[in-house]
Amino acid sequence: MISIAICKECEKKQRKIDALERKAALLEARVRYLENKLEKLEKGSFGSSTPSSLIPFKENTKEEERKPRGCKKGHKGYGRRTIEDEEADRIEEVRVEIDTCPECGCKLVSKGIDDRTVIDMGEVKAEKIKYKVEKKYCPMCKKVIRGKVKGVLEKSLYGNQLIAIALWLYYSQRMPLNRVCDVLGIRSSALVSILKGVDDLFSGVDDKLIKELRGARVIHADETGWRIDGKNGYMWLFGSKDVSIYRVEGTRSGRIVKEVLGEKKLKGVLVVDRYGGYNKAPCELQYCYEHLKREVEGLEEEFPDDEEVKVFVDNMRHLLIKAMQLRKEKISDEKYYKMAKGIKRMMEIEVNREVENVGIKGIQEIFRKNWDRLYKWVEDREVPADNNESEREIRLGVISRKVSFGSQSVEGAKIRGRMMSIIYTMKKRGIDPVKRIKYALDELAIDRNKDPYKLLFHSKPPD
């Protein structure tokens, strides 16, 4: 056996060299990361946080790659169909107005009748109605009794049907205020007065909806920018399976989370992104995997030539997508939980793997620090691994913001939050907002002491 003498001083120097080389490699990776980030900032791109207005339009699919239109062979189609005579609201006969051919002058011969179905509607315009209200006098107690006009609130110039349609157009169809006024033929000041009056009548309804929300098994939340009286504010959304709560406030503070969800411990799980304001929620949290997936995919842009990054991104992307899709698969609960635990174990392997890349280490750190907020979907199938539900609901507010440019006052912002909560909760429950709001207003016109919450959500109007 050959004995090799190792100089302790040389060994020490070599270790120092190795440590410096590793440090230099990490610094080089960090420099590349910052350079890529700077380049994106100069181009107006912010990776996973890029606003939709700055994302380039997707190119049209090539003609040869487009999928065939229509239903598959053997499937029932849902194209246009003709209706029977008894189904039509009105039947009109359309005659050929000439008796001779315009080309040759020959006499025309009847060839029968063709049916053509058209769906149309009359002009949507406010109708001026003058009621002749009878009044009677009691000679004994000197009291005057007047007839009550149905479908109109006391001292209101506008009927309940018009009010219900105005609310639907403004808050549900997201029409600008002036456009609603043009459609209905009323002044903007009148519409503002209508909104304030209905808000007074329905005050407290959203508080009762919030109580229902707090008892939900799964709650999702999100927020987006909103202008209030020319200043930056936020529209918040807290939703469950059958409740939607919107709040328009001038702050993004966690105070709003406490106001909506309260301070008492809730049994449900709140599904959110990783914004710190939700840390004040009195319940368990589940972080959205879609947001994490975007961050993971962003590593490929930051480190395009790093093989280690490519392997990590491929593995984590696959696992994150699998986790988000698993809940929708038609499998038994037993199989779901078994597969969910398997996905979790594979994620933990990736998260705890020894790596050199600084970007990968950042993603791993997110999972290590927040492990208790990333696997609620493994424990309960009802909890989604993504926050797509709130993304879809808050998008309604984004569209409203783009067409209305926000609220003109703090009071208007409060009214919008309450009205959107009522209307979108109705839509979740399959309630026609126009019919139900009119019914509630009709009942309140008869008796102002009735509970608007019960009228809107727990009373069935007569057919």
C-alpha positions in Angstrom: 0.0 0.0 0.0 1.3 3.4 -1.0 1.1 6.1 1.6 0.5 9.6 0.4 1.4 12.5 2.6 -1.2 15.3 2.5 -0.1 18.8 3.4 -2.6 20.2 5.8 -1.9 23.7 4.6 -2.6 22.7 1.0 -5.8 21.0 2.0 -7.0 24.1 3.8 -6.2 26.3 0.8 -8.0 23.9 -1.6 -11.1 23.9 0.6 -11.1 27.7 0.6 -10.7 27.7 -3.2 -13.7 25.3 -3.5 -15.8 27.5 -1.3 -14.9 30.6 -3.2 -15.7 28.9 -6.5 -19.2 27.9 -5.2 -19.8 31.4 -4.0 -18.6 32.9 -7.3 -21.0 30.5 -9.2 -23.9 31.6 -7.0 -23.1 35.3 -7.5 -22.9 34.8 -11.3 -26.3 33.2 -11.2 -27.6 36.1 -9.1 -26.2 38.6 -11.6 -27.9 36.8 -14.5 -31.2 36.8 -12.6 -31.0 40.6 -11.9 -29.9 41.3 -15.5 -32.9 39.4 -16.8 -35.2 41.1 -14.4 -33.9 44.5 -15.4 -34.3 43.7 -19.1 -38.0 42.8 -18.5 -38.6 45.9 -16.5 -37.2 48.0 -19.4 -39.6 46.2 -21.8 -42.6 46.6 -19.4 -42.8 42.9 -18.6 -43.0 41.7 -15.0 -43.0 37.9 -15.3 -45.9 36.3 -13.4 -47.1 39.7 -12.3 -47.3 41.2 -15.8 -50.6 43.2 -16.1 -52.9 41.8 -18.8 -52.7 45.0 -20.7 -48.9 44.4 -21.2 -49.1 40.8 -22.3 -48.8 40.5 -26.1 -51.8 39.2 -28.0 -51.7 35.5 -28.7 -51.4 34.8 -32.4 -54.4 33.3 -34.2 -54.3 29.5 -34.6 -53.3 28.4 -38.0 -56.1 27.3 -40.3 -54.8 23.7 -40.5 -54.5 23.4 -36.7 -58.0 24.6 -35.9 -60.4 22.1 -34.4 -63.6 21.3 -36.4 -66.6 23.3 -35.4 -69.9 21.8 -34.3 -70.7 18.8 -32.2 -69.0 15.4 -32.4 -70.5 12.7 -34.5 -73.2 10.9 -32.5 -73.6 13.9 -30.1 -76.8 16.0 -29.9 -76.3 19.4 -31.5 -77.5 22.7 -30.0 -77.8 24.8 -33.2 -80.7 27.1 -34.2 -84.1 25.4 -34.4 -87.4 26.5 -35.8 -90.3 27.0 -33.4 -93.9 25.7 -33.7 -96.7 28.2 -34.3 -98.1 27.7 -30.8 -94.7 28.6 -29.3 -94.6 32.0 -31.1 -95.6 35.2 -29.3 -96.7 36.7 -32.6 -97.1 35.4 -36.2 -96.9 37.8 -39.1 -97.4 37.1 -42.8 -94.9 38.5 -45.2 -96.1 38.8 -48.8 -94.3 39.2 -52.1 -95.3 42.7 -53.1 -95.0 42.1 -56.9 -96.9 39.8 -59.2 -94.4 39.7 -62.1 -90.7 38.7 -62.4 -88.5 41.8 -62.2 -86.1 40.2 -64.7 -88.3 39.0 -67.5 -91.8 40.3 -66.6 -93.4 36.8 -66.5 -96.3 36.3 -64.1 -95.2 34.8 -60.7 -96.6 31.5 -59.4 -97.1 30.7 -55.7 -94.6 28.3 -54.3 -96.0 28.0 -50.8 -94.8 29.5 -47.4 -91.4 29.3 -45.7 -91.1 29.6 -42.0 -88.5 32.0 -40.5 -88.0 32.4 -36.8 -86.7 35.8 -35.5 -86.2 36.7 -31.8 -86.5 40.5 -31.2 -87.6 42.9 -28.6 -89.3 46.3 -28.4 -87.6 49.5 -27.4 -86.4 49.5 -23.7 -87.6 52.9 -22.6 -89.1 54.3 -19.5 -92.9 54.6 -19.8 -94.7 57.7 -18.3 -97.8 56.6 -16.4 -100.3 58.9 -14.9 -102.4 57.3 -12.1 -105.8 58.7 -11.2 -105.6 57.9 -7.4 -109.0 57.9 -5.7 -109.2 59.3 -2.2 -112.0 59.0 0.3 -112.8 61.0 3.4 -114.1 59.8 6.8 -116.5 62.4 8.2 -116.2 60.9 11.7 -112.4 60.9 12.3 -111.6 63.3 9.5 -109.1 60.9 7.9 -108.4 60.8 4.2 -107.8 57.3 2.6 -106.0 57.1 -0.7 -105.7 54.2 -3.1 -102.3 52.5 -3.2 -100.4 52.4 -6.5 -99.0 48.9 -6.9 -95.3 48.4 -7.8 -94.2 51.9 -6.7 -92.5 52.9 -3.5 -94.0 55.7 -1.5 -93.1 59.2 -2.9 -91.0 57.6 -5.6 -91.2 59.0 -9.1 -89.9 55.7 -10.6 -91.6 52.3 -10.7 -90.1 49.2 -9.2 -89.7 47.4 -12.5 -87.5 50.3 -13.8 -85.5 50.4 -10.6 -84.8 46.6 -10.8 -83.7 46.8 -14.4 -81.5 49.8 -13.7 -79.7 47.9 -10.9 -79.3 44.9 -13.2 -77.9 46.9 -16.0 -75.5 48.9 -13.9 -74.2 46.2 -11.5 -74.7 42.9 -13.3 -74.3 43.9 -17.0 -71.6 46.5 -16.0 -73.0 49.3 -18.1 -71.6 52.8 -17.4 -74.1 55.0 -15.5 -74.7 57.4 -18.4 -75.3 54.5 -20.8 -77.9 53.0 -18.4 -79.6 56.5 -18.4 -79.6 56.5 -22.2 -81.2 53.1 -22.4 -83.9 53.8 -19.9 -84.5 57.4 -20.8 -83.9 58.9 -17.4 -81.4 61.5 -16.0 -78.2 60.6 -14.4 -79.1 62.5 -11.2 -82.3 60.4 -11.1 -80.4 57.2 -11.3 -78.0 58.2 -8.5 -81.0 59.0 -6.4 -82.5 55.6 -7.2 -79.3 53.8 -6.2 -79.2 55.6 -2.8 -82.8 54.9 -2.1 -82.5 51.2 -2.8 -79.3 51.0 -0.7 -81.2 52.5 2.3 -84.0 49.9 1.8 -81.5 47.0 1.5 -79.2 48.1 4.3 -78.1 45.2 6.5 -78.7 42.5 3.8 -75.0 42.1 3.1 -74.2 41.7 6.9 -76.5 38.7 6.9 -74.9 37.3 3.8 -71.5 37.7 5.6 -72.8 35.6 8.4 -73.7 32.9 5.9 -70.2 33.2 4.3 -68.4 32.6 7.6 -70.1 29.3 8.0 -68.9 28.0 4.6 -66.6 25.0 4.4 -64.4 26.7 1.7 -64.1 30.5 1.1 -62.0 32.1 -1.6 -60.8 35.7 -1.7 -59.0 38.2 -4.0 -58.7 41.9 -4.5 -58.1 44.3 -7.4 -57.5 48.0 -7.9 -60.4 50.4 -7.9 -60.6 54.2 -8.1 -62.6 56.0 -5.4 -63.2 59.7 -5.8 -60.0 60.0 -8.0 -57.9 58.1 -5.4 -56.5 54.6 -5.5 -58.6 52.0 -3.7 -59.4 48.3 -3.9 -62.3 46.0 -4.7 -62.3 43.0 -2.4 -64.1 39.7 -3.1 -64.9 37.0 -0.6 -66.9 34.1 -2.0 -68.2 30.7 -1.2 -70.3 28.1 -3.0 -73.5 30.2 -2.7 -72.4 33.7 -1.4 -70.4 36.5 -2.9 -69.4 39.5 -0.8 -67.9 42.5 -2.5 -66.3 45.4 -0.6 -65.0 48.6 -2.2 -62.5 50.3 0.1 -59.7 52.8 0.0 -57.3 50.4 1.5 -55.6 47.0 1.0 -55.1 46.5 4.7 -55.8 43.3 6.4 -58.5 45.2 8.4 -60.9 44.4 5.6 -60.3 40.7 6.1 -61.0 41.0 9.8 -64.2 43.0 9.1 -65.6 40.5 6.7 -64.5 37.2 8.3 -64.6 38.4 11.9 -62.2 37.5 14.7 -63.8 34.3 16.0 -62.2 31.1 14.8 -63.9 29.7 11.6 -64.1 26.1 10.6 -63.6 26.7 6.9 -60.5 27.1 4.8 -59.7 30.4 3.0 -58.1 29.9 -0.5 -56.0 32.9 -1.4 -52.7 34.0 -3.0 -49.8 34.8 -0.7 -50.7 38.4 0.0 -49.9 39.1 3.7 -53.3 40.8 4.4 -55.0 37.5 4.5 -52.8 36.4 7.4 -55.3 38.1 9.7 -58.0 35.7 8.6 -59.4 33.6 11.6 -59.2 30.3 9.7 -56.8 28.0 7.9 -55.3 29.1 4.6 -54.7 27.3 1.4 -52.3 29.1 -1.0 -53.1 29.1 -4.7 -51.0 26.7 -6.8 -51.6 28.6 -10.1 -49.7 31.6 -8.7 -46.9 29.3 -7.6 -46.8 27.6 -11.0 -46.3 31.0 -12.7 -43.3 31.7 -10.4 -41.9 28.3 -11.1 -42.3 28.8 -14.9 -40.6 32.2 -14.5 -37.4 30.4 -13.6 -37.0 29.2 -17.2 -37.0 32.8 -18.4 -34.5 33.9 -15.7 -32.1 31.0 -16.2 -32.6 29.8 -19.8 -29.3 27.9 -20.0 -29.4 26.2 -16.6 -30.1 22.4 -16.8 -30.8 22.2 -13.1 -33.6 24.8 -13.5 -35.1 22.9 -16.5 -35.4 19.7 -14.6 -36.9 21.4 -11.5 -39.4 23.4 -13.5 -40.5 20.3 -15.5 -41.0 18.3 -12.3 -42.7 21.0 -10.2 -45.0 22.2 -13.1 -46.2 18.7 -13.6 -46.9 18.2 -9.9 -48.7 21.5 -9.5 -50.9 21.0 -12.5 -51.7 17.4 -11.3 -52.7 18.8 -7.9 -55.0 21.4 -9.4 -56.7 18.9 -11.8 -57.0 16.0 -9.3 -60.2 17.4 -7.6 -62.1 17.5 -10.9 -61.3 13.9 -11.8 -64.2 11.4 -11.6 -62.6 9.1 -9.0 -63.7 7.8 -5.6 -62.7 9.7 -2.5 -60.5 6.9 -1.4 -58.5 7.0 -4.7 -58.4 10.8 -4.5 -56.8 11.0 -1.1 -54.4 8.2 -2.0 -53.3 10.1 -5.1 -53.2 13.4 -3.3 -50.8 12.0 -0.7 -48.6 10.6 -3.4 -48.4 14.1 -5.2 -47.6 15.7 -1.9 -44.7 13.2 -1.2 -43.2 13.9 -4.6 -43.5 17.7 -4.0 -41.6 17.3 -0.7 -38.8 15.4 -2.5 -38.4 18.3 -5.0 -38.6 20.9 -2.2 -36.0 19.2 0.0 -33.6 18.3 -2.9 -30.1 19.8 -2.6 -29.6 22.4 -5.4 -27.2 25.1 -6.4 -29.4 27.5 -8.3 -30.5 30.6 -6.3 -33.9 30.8 -8.1 -34.8 27.2 -7.2 -33.8 27.8 -3.6 -36.2 30.7 -3.5 -39.1 28.5 -4.6 -38.1 25.8 -2.2 -38.0 28.3 0.6 -41.7 29.3 -0.1 -42.8 25.6 0.3 -40.6 25.1 3.4 -41.9 28.2 5.2 -45.5 27.7 4.3 -46.0 23.9 4.4 -49.0 24.3 6.7 -50.8 26.5 4.0 -50.0 24.4 0.9 -51.6 21.0 1.5 -55.2 21.6 2.8 -56.4 20.1 -0.5 -54.7 16.8 0.5 -56.8 16.7 3.7 -60.1 17.8 2.2 -61.3 17.2 -1.3 -63.7 20.2 -1.2 -60.7 22.5 -0.9 -59.3 23.4 -4.3 -55.5 23.7 -4.9 -56.1 26.9 -7.0 -57.9 30.2 -6.5 -59.4 30.3 -10.0 -62.9 30.7 -8.5 -62.1 34.1 -7.0 -60.0 35.1 -10.1 -63.2 34.6 -12.2 -65.4 36.5 -9.8 -63.1 39.4 -9.3 -62.7 39.7 -13.1 -66.3 41.1 -13.1 -65.0 44.0 -11.0 -62.1 44.5 -13.4 -64.4 44.8 -16.4 -66.6 47.3 -14.4 -63.5 49.4 -13.6 -62.5 49.6 -17.2 -65.9 50.8 -18.4 -66.8 53.1 -15.4 -63.3 54.2 -14.2 -64.3 53.5 -10.6 -66.6 55.2 -8.1 -67.2 58.9 -8.0 -67.6 59.0 -4.2 -67.0 56.9 -1.0 -70.8 56.5 -0.7 -71.0 55.2 -4.3 -68.3 52.7 -3.5 -70.2 51.4 -0.5 -73.4 51.1 -2.5 -71.6 49.2 -5.2 -70.2 46.7 -2.8 -73.6 46.0 -1.2 -75.5 45.8 -4.6 -72.9 43.6 -6.2 -73.0 41.3 -3.2 -76.8 40.9 -3.4 -77.0 40.5 -7.2 -74.1 38.1 -7.6 -75.2 36.0 -4.6 -78.6 35.8 -6.4 -77.0 34.6 -9.6 -75.1 31.9 -7.7 -78.4 30.6 -6.3 -80.2 30.6 -9.6 -82.4 33.6 -8.7 -83.5 36.1 -11.4 -82.2 39.4 -10.0 -84.7 41.6 -11.8 -87.8 39.6 -10.8 -86.7 39.1 -7.2 -85.6 42.7 -6.6 -88.9 44.0 -8.1 -90.8 41.6 -5.8 -88.9 42.8 -2.7 -89.5 46.4 -3.6 -93.2 45.7 -4.2 -93.5 44.1 -0.7 -91.6 47.0 0.9 -93.9 49.5 -0.8 -96.8 47.8 1.1 -94.9 47.4 4.4 -91.6 49.0 5.1 -91.1 46.8 8.2 -90.6 43.6 6.2 -87.1 42.0 6.2 -85.5 42.8 2.8 -83.0 39.8 3.4 -85.9 37.3 3.6 -87.7 38.9 0.6 -84.6 38.8 -1.5 -83.3 35.3 -0.7 -86.0 33.3 1.2 -89.3 34.3 -0.2 -90.7 33.0 -3.5 -92.6 35.7 -5.5 -96.0 34.6 -7.0 -95.9 33.5 -10.6 
